[in-house]
Amino acid sequence: MLTGVTMAGSLVGDRIGGTRGDAERRARRFATRELRPRRTMVALTTALGVTGIAGAAAVELLAVALGTGLHPVPGAEENLSRLRTLPWGDPRVRAAAGGMVLAGLVLLAAALPGRTRGVPLAGADPCLAGVLRRRDLRRTLADAARGVPGIVRVRVWGPWPGVGMVVVASTRFRNRANIAELVRGAVEVRLRRAAPLVPPPVTVRLTCRRD
């Protein structure tokens, strides 16, 4: 009988753990999607440019197909006549081709997903996304490190992908002993209170008094 109760409790625990893990994954995906930069101006500018060029080309092609002999786009006839006389090896043709390639690379880079606007925070509801500015996170972690006895100066960097938070601290003591571990512990406690969605690792670099 006890065996059956133990197995049932284990199954319920596994189910609850799996549900909690699924909720955390959904919350992480939602926060990442909602907090990424929209790049609205880049998309709007590109759409307007492509629409204008495509519209002008469509009007010119329609005029040629109808045999009107007219060029509705101002300056199109002169530019087309000038382009027909340029060889492929002309420096201006190469410069224009290079400019178009560069513009395409810039658009591809703009289409890549950007860095989230701050540090996403953990939450019980996967449909809500909170964010903490990186500057504020660095400030609160630096305050936690300054609370360790003997620490006189602190700089916090990050969070960086694959690196996490880097705490650069200075102590007035000549012997560092376990000060670095104390600083790391204080920073990690404050980090848990901030509750980021993905807690970054903490690296401490400690310098001691030399004189």
Residue pairs with C-beta under 8 A, 6 or more apart in sequence:
23 124
23 126
24 122
24 126
26 126
27 122
27 123
27 125
27 126
27 129
27 197
28 120
28 197
28 198
30 126
30 127
30 129
31 116
31 120
31 121
31 129
31 130
31 131
31 197
32 116
32 120
34 129
35 116
35 117
35 118
35 120
35 129
35 131
36 113
36 114
36 115
36 116
36 117
37 114
37 115
37 117
39 110
39 114
42 110
46 107
46 110
56 73
56 76
59 72
59 73
60 71
60 72
60 73
60 76
63 70
63 71
63 72
71 77
71 80
86 92
86 93
87 93
116 131
117 131
118 131
118 132
118 133
118 134
119 131
119 132
119 133
119 134
119 137
119 159
119 194
119 196
119 197
120 129
120 130
120 131
120 196
120 197
120 198
121 129
121 130
121 131
121 132
121 194
121 195
121 196
121 197
122 195
122 196
122 197
123 129
123 130
132 194
132 196
134 158
134 159
137 159
137 194
137 196
138 156
138 157
138 158
138 165
139 156
140 190
140 194
141 156
141 165
141 167
141 187
141 190
141 191
142 154
142 155
142 156
142 167
143 190
144 186
144 187
144 189
144 190
145 151
145 154
145 156
145 167
145 169
145 183
145 186
145 187
146 154
147 186
148 169
148 179
148 182
148 183
148 186
150 171
150 172
150 173
150 179
151 169
151 170
151 171
151 179
151 183
152 170
152 171
152 172
153 169
153 170
154 167
154 168
154 169
154 170
155 167
155 168
155 169
156 165
156 166
156 167
156 168
157 165
157 166
157 168
158 164
158 165
158 166
158 200
159 165
159 200
160 166
163 201
163 203
164 200
164 201
164 202
164 203
165 187
165 191
165 200
165 201
165 202
165 203
166 203
166 205
167 183
167 184
167 187
167 202
167 203
167 204
167 205
168 205
168 207
169 179
169 180
169 183
169 204
169 205
169 206
169 207
170 206
170 207
170 208
171 179
171 206
171 207
171 208
171 209
172 209
173 179
173 208
173 209
174 208
174 209
174 210
175 208
176 206
176 208
179 206
180 204
180 206
183 204
183 206
184 202
184 204
187 202
187 204
188 202
191 199
191 200
191 202
192 199
